[in-house]
Amino acid sequence: MREIVLIVNDIRSTHNVGSLLRTADGLGVNKVYLTGYTPFPKIADDPRLPHLAARISKQINKTALGAEESVDWQHCEDINDVLADLYAEGFDVAALEQSNTSIKLNEYQPPEKIALLIGSEVEGVDKNLLKKVKLHIEIPMFGKKESFNVANAAAIALYHLRFN
């Protein structure tokens, strides 16, 4: 079975994080990395003020519905460390982003070890990260909007990665 990792970088919304964790659970994602300023559930020896960690965890749980307990996830501030580790472990890393070199999701055949990188709700994957991640995949759009909500887009892409 294909190994799938999700890298969630610089997502602001706790509700999107919860939804992403729930989707990861449903599609059997092996690990989720919450990087940059992405909010994360409460952890042992949490560096945040206790009331902030509790509030953020409660907000994530609203959409995760317990997936924060069933999914293997890790908070890492520095995405570069995560990328280096994944490349060293033999993963291909694909940024879910529209670019001049992006491949349409429906035309992409994923390898056995794939990490999907998603970025900010408004700006998408940071331009500097796009230079480090050579593989870009995009979801073809047919309406007037140029993109989906980040949690919805990740769900579409993860489904494709799981079943193709």
PyRosetta script that sets phi, psi and omega in degrees:
from pyrosetta import init, pose_from_sequence

init()
pose = pose_from_sequence("MREIVLIVNDIRSTHNVGSLLRTADGLGVNKVYLTGYTPFPKIADDPRLPHLAARISKQINKTALGAEESVDWQHCEDINDVLADLYAEGFDVAALEQSNTSIKLNEYQPPEKIALLIGSEVEGVDKNLLKKVKLHIEIPMFGKKESFNVANAAAIALYHLRFN")
pose.set_psi(1, 138.2)
pose.set_omega(1, -178.1)
pose.set_phi(2, -59.8)
pose.set_psi(2, 138.5)
pose.set_omega(2, 173.6)
pose.set_phi(3, -89.7)
pose.set_psi(3, 124.9)
pose.set_omega(3, -178.6)
pose.set_phi(4, -125.0)
pose.set_psi(4, 130.9)
pose.set_omega(4, 176.0)
pose.set_phi(5, -121.4)
pose.set_psi(5, 142.6)
pose.set_omega(5, 176.9)
pose.set_phi(6, -115.4)
pose.set_psi(6, 127.6)
pose.set_omega(6, 176.8)
pose.set_phi(7, -110.3)
pose.set_psi(7, 116.4)
pose.set_omega(7, -177.1)
pose.set_phi(8, -107.0)
pose.set_psi(8, 105.5)
pose.set_omega(8, -174.0)
pose.set_phi(9, -113.4)
pose.set_psi(9, 126.5)
pose.set_omega(9, 173.8)
pose.set_phi(10, 55.6)
pose.set_psi(10, 44.2)
pose.set_omega(10, 172.6)
pose.set_phi(11, -90.8)
pose.set_psi(11, 132.8)
pose.set_omega(11, -177.6)
pose.set_phi(12, -89.5)
pose.set_psi(12, -35.9)
pose.set_omega(12, -170.0)
pose.set_phi(13, -80.6)
pose.set_psi(13, 124.6)
pose.set_omega(13, 174.6)
pose.set_phi(14, -63.6)
pose.set_psi(14, -32.8)
pose.set_omega(14, -179.7)
pose.set_phi(15, -68.3)
pose.set_psi(15, -39.1)
pose.set_omega(15, 174.9)
pose.set_phi(16, -64.4)
pose.set_psi(16, -40.8)
pose.set_omega(16, 178.3)
pose.set_phi(17, -60.9)
pose.set_psi(17, -45.4)
pose.set_omega(17, 178.5)
pose.set_phi(18, -61.4)
pose.set_psi(18, -43.3)
pose.set_omega(18, 178.4)
pose.set_phi(19, -63.3)
pose.set_psi(19, -40.8)
pose.set_omega(19, 178.6)
pose.set_phi(20, -64.0)
pose.set_psi(20, -40.2)
pose.set_omega(20, 178.2)
pose.set_phi(21, -65.9)
pose.set_psi(21, -39.9)
pose.set_omega(21, 178.7)
pose.set_phi(22, -65.3)
pose.set_psi(22, -41.9)
pose.set_omega(22, 176.7)
pose.set_phi(23, -64.0)
pose.set_psi(23, -42.2)
pose.set_omega(23, 178.6)
pose.set_phi(24, -59.3)
pose.set_psi(24, -40.4)
pose.set_omega(24, 177.8)
pose.set_phi(25, -64.0)
pose.set_psi(25, -48.1)
pose.set_omega(25, -176.7)
pose.set_phi(26, -64.2)
pose.set_psi(26, -29.6)
pose.set_omega(26, -177.3)
pose.set_phi(27, -105.0)
pose.set_psi(27, 11.0)
pose.set_omega(27, 174.2)
pose.set_phi(28, 65.9)
pose.set_psi(28, 36.1)
pose.set_omega(28, 176.4)
pose.set_phi(29, -66.3)
pose.set_psi(29, 133.7)
pose.set_omega(29, -175.1)
pose.set_phi(30, -71.0)
pose.set_psi(30, -36.4)
pose.set_omega(30, 179.9)
pose.set_phi(31, -158.2)
pose.set_psi(31, 147.5)
pose.set_omega(31, 175.8)
pose.set_phi(32, -121.6)
pose.set_psi(32, 127.9)
pose.set_omega(32, 174.3)
pose.set_phi(33, -105.0)
pose.set_psi(33, 124.5)
pose.set_omega(33, 176.3)
pose.set_phi(34, -102.4)
pose.set_psi(34, 107.7)
pose.set_omega(34, -170.3)
pose.set_phi(35, -119.4)
pose.set_psi(35, 167.2)
pose.set_omega(35, 179.9)
pose.set_phi(36, 66.3)
pose.set_psi(36, -136.8)
pose.set_omega(36, -179.0)
pose.set_phi(37, -92.2)
pose.set_psi(37, 12.9)
pose.set_omega(37, 177.9)
pose.set_phi(38, -57.8)
pose.set_psi(38, 129.5)
pose.set_omega(38, 177.0)
pose.set_phi(39, -66.5)
pose.set_psi(39, 151.0)
pose.set_omega(39, -178.1)
pose.set_phi(40, -140.1)
pose.set_psi(40, 154.3)
pose.set_omega(40, 178.5)
pose.set_phi(41, -63.3)
pose.set_psi(41, 163.6)
pose.set_omega(41, 179.9)
pose.set_phi(42, -59.6)
pose.set_psi(42, 138.8)
pose.set_omega(42, 179.1)
pose.set_phi(43, -126.8)
pose.set_psi(43, 163.8)
pose.set_omega(43, 174.1)
pose.set_phi(44, -62.2)
pose.set_psi(44, 142.0)
pose.set_omega(44, -178.0)
pose.set_phi(45, 54.3)
pose.set_psi(45, 41.6)
pose.set_omega(45, -178.6)
pose.set_phi(46, -60.1)
pose.set_psi(46, 128.6)
pose.set_omega(46, -178.3)
pose.set_phi(47, -76.9)
pose.set_psi(47, -12.4)
pose.set_omega(47, -177.7)
pose.set_phi(48, -81.8)
pose.set_psi(48, 160.2)
pose.set_omega(48, 174.3)
pose.set_phi(49, -59.2)
pose.set_psi(49, 139.0)
pose.set_omega(49, -175.3)
pose.set_phi(50, -52.9)
pose.set_psi(50, -42.4)
pose.set_omega(50, -178.3)
pose.set_phi(51, -68.6)
pose.set_psi(51, -31.5)
pose.set_omega(51, 177.0)
pose.set_phi(52, -70.9)
pose.set_psi(52, -44.9)
pose.set_omega(52, 179.1)
pose.set_phi(53, -60.6)
pose.set_psi(53, -41.9)
pose.set_omega(53, 179.9)
pose.set_phi(54, -65.8)
pose.set_psi(54, -43.5)
pose.set_omega(54, -179.3)
pose.set_phi(55, -64.6)
pose.set_psi(55, -44.5)
pose.set_omega(55, -179.8)
pose.set_phi(56, -64.3)
pose.set_psi(56, -43.1)
pose.set_omega(56, 178.0)
pose.set_phi(57, -60.5)
pose.set_psi(57, -41.8)
pose.set_omega(57, 179.4)
pose.set_phi(58, -63.1)
pose.set_psi(58, -41.2)
pose.set_omega(58, 179.3)
pose.set_phi(59, -66.8)
pose.set_psi(59, -40.4)
pose.set_omega(59, 177.6)
pose.set_phi(60, -63.0)
pose.set_psi(60, -41.7)
pose.set_omega(60, -178.4)
pose.set_phi(61, -62.3)
pose.set_psi(61, -25.9)
pose.set_omega(61, -179.7)
pose.set_phi(62, -56.3)
pose.set_psi(62, -36.8)
pose.set_omega(62, -179.9)
pose.set_phi(63, -107.6)
pose.set_psi(63, -23.7)
pose.set_omega(63, 179.1)
pose.set_phi(64, -74.6)
pose.set_psi(64, -30.2)
pose.set_omega(64, 179.8)
pose.set_phi(65, 49.5)
pose.set_psi(65, 42.6)
pose.set_omega(65, 177.2)
pose.set_phi(66, 98.1)
pose.set_psi(66, -8.8)
pose.set_omega(66, -180.0)
pose.set_phi(67, -64.2)
pose.set_psi(67, -22.6)
pose.set_omega(67, 176.6)
pose.set_phi(68, -65.4)
pose.set_psi(68, -16.9)
pose.set_omega(68, 176.9)
pose.set_phi(69, -93.9)
pose.set_psi(69, -26.4)
pose.set_omega(69, -174.9)
pose.set_phi(70, -98.4)
pose.set_psi(70, -17.3)
pose.set_omega(70, -178.7)
pose.set_phi(71, -96.4)
pose.set_psi(71, 138.6)
pose.set_omega(71, 173.8)
pose.set_phi(72, -76.0)
pose.set_psi(72, 109.2)
pose.set_omega(72, -179.2)
pose.set_phi(73, -132.2)
pose.set_psi(73, 159.5)
pose.set_omega(73, -179.9)
pose.set_phi(74, -147.8)
pose.set_psi(74, 140.1)
pose.set_omega(74, 174.7)
pose.set_phi(75, -95.4)
pose.set_psi(75, 126.4)
pose.set_omega(75, 175.9)
pose.set_phi(76, -136.6)
pose.set_psi(76, 118.4)
pose.set_omega(76, 179.5)
pose.set_phi(77, -64.5)
pose.set_psi(77, -41.5)
pose.set_omega(77, -174.0)
pose.set_phi(78, -93.6)
pose.set_psi(78, 106.1)
pose.set_omega(78, -179.2)
pose.set_phi(79, -64.0)
pose.set_psi(79, -27.3)
pose.set_omega(79, -179.7)
pose.set_phi(80, -62.0)
pose.set_psi(80, -35.6)
pose.set_omega(80, 176.4)
pose.set_phi(81, -64.8)
pose.set_psi(81, -42.5)
pose.set_omega(81, 179.5)
pose.set_phi(82, -63.3)
pose.set_psi(82, -47.3)
pose.set_omega(82, -179.7)
pose.set_phi(83, -60.6)
pose.set_psi(83, -45.1)
pose.set_omega(83, 179.9)
pose.set_phi(84, -59.8)
pose.set_psi(84, -44.1)
pose.set_omega(84, 179.4)
pose.set_phi(85, -63.9)
pose.set_psi(85, -43.7)
pose.set_omega(85, -178.8)
pose.set_phi(86, -66.1)
pose.set_psi(86, -42.5)
pose.set_omega(86, 177.0)
pose.set_phi(87, -62.1)
pose.set_psi(87, -40.9)
pose.set_omega(87, 179.2)
pose.set_phi(88, -64.0)
pose.set_psi(88, -29.8)
pose.set_omega(88, 178.8)
pose.set_phi(89, -85.2)
pose.set_psi(89, 2.0)
pose.set_omega(89, 176.1)
pose.set_phi(90, 89.0)
pose.set_psi(90, 15.8)
pose.set_omega(90, 178.1)
pose.set_phi(91, -81.9)
pose.set_psi(91, 144.1)
pose.set_omega(91, 162.7)
pose.set_phi(92, -86.4)
pose.set_psi(92, 141.1)
pose.set_omega(92, 177.7)
pose.set_phi(93, -114.7)
pose.set_psi(93, 127.3)
pose.set_omega(93, 179.7)
pose.set_phi(94, -119.9)
pose.set_psi(94, 125.1)
pose.set_omega(94, 174.1)
pose.set_phi(95, -84.4)
pose.set_psi(95, 131.1)
pose.set_omega(95, 175.8)
pose.set_phi(96, -86.9)
pose.set_psi(96, 93.2)
pose.set_omega(96, -172.7)
pose.set_phi(97, -161.0)
pose.set_psi(97, 145.2)
pose.set_omega(97, 174.1)
pose.set_phi(98, -79.6)
pose.set_psi(98, 128.4)
pose.set_omega(98, 177.6)
pose.set_phi(99, -152.3)
pose.set_psi(99, 175.0)
pose.set_omega(99, 178.5)
pose.set_phi(100, -65.0)
pose.set_psi(100, -21.6)
pose.set_omega(100, -177.1)
pose.set_phi(101, -111.9)
pose.set_psi(101, 7.1)
pose.set_omega(101, -175.0)
pose.set_phi(102, -69.2)
pose.set_psi(102, 148.2)
pose.set_omega(102, 177.6)
pose.set_phi(103, -101.7)
pose.set_psi(103, 137.1)
pose.set_omega(103, 176.4)
pose.set_phi(104, -63.0)
pose.set_psi(104, 134.2)
pose.set_omega(104, -176.7)
pose.set_phi(105, -53.2)
pose.set_psi(105, -42.6)
pose.set_omega(105, -177.7)
pose.set_phi(106, -69.1)
pose.set_psi(106, -12.7)
pose.set_omega(106, 177.8)
pose.set_phi(107, -102.1)
pose.set_psi(107, -2.1)
pose.set_omega(107, -175.2)
pose.set_phi(108, -94.1)
pose.set_psi(108, 127.3)
pose.set_omega(108, 175.4)
pose.set_phi(109, -105.8)
pose.set_psi(109, 107.2)
pose.set_omega(109, -174.8)
pose.set_phi(110, -72.1)
pose.set_psi(110, 150.4)
pose.set_omega(110, 175.9)
pose.set_phi(111, -79.1)
pose.set_psi(111, -178.5)
pose.set_omega(111, -178.2)
pose.set_phi(112, -72.0)
pose.set_psi(112, -22.2)
pose.set_omega(112, 178.0)
pose.set_phi(113, -129.1)
pose.set_psi(113, 107.9)
pose.set_omega(113, -175.1)
pose.set_phi(114, -133.1)
pose.set_psi(114, 136.6)
pose.set_omega(114, 174.5)
pose.set_phi(115, -115.9)
pose.set_psi(115, 129.7)
pose.set_omega(115, 179.3)
pose.set_phi(116, -103.0)
pose.set_psi(116, 124.1)
pose.set_omega(116, 179.0)
pose.set_phi(117, -103.6)
pose.set_psi(117, 125.2)
pose.set_omega(117, 174.8)
pose.set_phi(118, -121.2)
pose.set_psi(118, 152.8)
pose.set_omega(118, -176.1)
pose.set_phi(119, -127.7)
pose.set_psi(119, -168.3)
pose.set_omega(119, -174.6)
pose.set_phi(120, -42.2)
pose.set_psi(120, 142.2)
pose.set_omega(120, 179.7)
pose.set_phi(121, -57.6)
pose.set_psi(121, -35.0)
pose.set_omega(121, -175.7)
pose.set_phi(122, -99.5)
pose.set_psi(122, -47.6)
pose.set_omega(122, -173.5)
pose.set_phi(123, -90.6)
pose.set_psi(123, -15.9)
pose.set_omega(123, -175.9)
pose.set_phi(124, 77.7)
pose.set_psi(124, -157.8)
pose.set_omega(124, 179.8)
pose.set_phi(125, -72.5)
pose.set_psi(125, 131.9)
pose.set_omega(125, -179.7)
pose.set_phi(126, -53.2)
pose.set_psi(126, 137.9)
pose.set_omega(126, -176.8)
pose.set_phi(127, -59.1)
pose.set_psi(127, -36.3)
pose.set_omega(127, 177.7)
pose.set_phi(128, -66.3)
pose.set_psi(128, -35.5)
pose.set_omega(128, 176.6)
pose.set_phi(129, -68.8)
pose.set_psi(129, -36.8)
pose.set_omega(129, 179.0)
pose.set_phi(130, -59.9)
pose.set_psi(130, -31.4)
pose.set_omega(130, 177.7)
pose.set_phi(131, -70.9)
pose.set_psi(131, -30.9)
pose.set_omega(131, -179.6)
pose.set_phi(132, -80.9)
pose.set_psi(132, -29.9)
pose.set_omega(132, -178.9)
pose.set_phi(133, -102.6)
pose.set_psi(133, 106.0)
pose.set_omega(133, -172.0)
pose.set_phi(134, -75.0)
pose.set_psi(134, -23.7)
pose.set_omega(134, -177.9)
pose.set_phi(135, -96.2)
pose.set_psi(135, 121.5)
pose.set_omega(135, 177.7)
pose.set_phi(136, -122.2)
pose.set_psi(136, 131.9)
pose.set_omega(136, 175.7)
pose.set_phi(137, -123.1)
pose.set_psi(137, 147.6)
pose.set_omega(137, -179.7)
pose.set_phi(138, -135.7)
pose.set_psi(138, 153.2)
pose.set_omega(138, 176.6)
pose.set_phi(139, -91.6)
pose.set_psi(139, 121.7)
pose.set_omega(139, 177.8)
pose.set_phi(140, -60.7)
pose.set_psi(140, 136.9)
pose.set_omega(140, -178.7)
pose.set_phi(141, -112.8)
pose.set_psi(141, 142.4)
pose.set_omega(141, -177.1)
pose.set_phi(142, -122.1)
pose.set_psi(142, -5.6)
pose.set_omega(142, 179.6)
pose.set_phi(143, -101.7)
pose.set_psi(143, -158.4)
pose.set_omega(143, -178.9)
pose.set_phi(144, -84.6)
pose.set_psi(144, -24.8)
pose.set_omega(144, 179.3)
pose.set_phi(145, -78.9)
pose.set_psi(145, 149.9)
pose.set_omega(145, -176.8)
pose.set_phi(146, -91.5)
pose.set_psi(146, -10.9)
pose.set_omega(146, -177.9)
pose.set_phi(147, -158.1)
pose.set_psi(147, 164.7)
pose.set_omega(147, 174.0)
pose.set_phi(148, -93.6)
pose.set_psi(148, 165.4)
pose.set_omega(148, 167.2)
pose.set_phi(149, -55.7)
pose.set_psi(149, 144.3)
pose.set_omega(149, -173.8)
pose.set_phi(150, -58.4)
pose.set_psi(150, -39.3)
pose.set_omega(150, -180.0)
pose.set_phi(151, -69.2)
pose.set_psi(151, -38.9)
pose.set_omega(151, 177.5)
pose.set_phi(152, -67.2)
pose.set_psi(152, -43.3)
pose.set_omega(152, 179.4)
pose.set_phi(153, -61.8)
pose.set_psi(153, -43.7)
pose.set_omega(153, 179.0)
pose.set_phi(154, -62.3)
pose.set_psi(154, -40.1)
pose.set_omega(154, 179.3)
pose.set_phi(155, -61.9)
pose.set_psi(155, -44.0)
pose.set_omega(155, 178.7)
pose.set_phi(156, -61.3)
pose.set_psi(156, -48.1)
pose.set_omega(156, -178.0)
pose.set_phi(157, -66.5)
pose.set_psi(157, -42.6)
pose.set_omega(157, -180.0)
pose.set_phi(158, -64.7)
pose.set_psi(158, -37.6)
pose.set_omega(158, 176.4)
pose.set_phi(159, -60.5)
pose.set_psi(159, -45.5)
pose.set_omega(159, 178.4)
pose.set_phi(160, -60.9)
pose.set_psi(160, -45.1)
pose.set_omega(160, -179.6)
pose.set_phi(161, -63.4)
pose.set_psi(161, -35.1)
pose.set_omega(161, -178.9)
pose.set_phi(162, -73.0)
pose.set_psi(162, -39.2)
pose.set_omega(162, -168.6)
pose.set_phi(163, -111.0)
pose.set_psi(163, 9.9)
pose.set_omega(163, 176.3)
pose.set_phi(164, -118.5)
pose.dump_pdb("model.pdb")
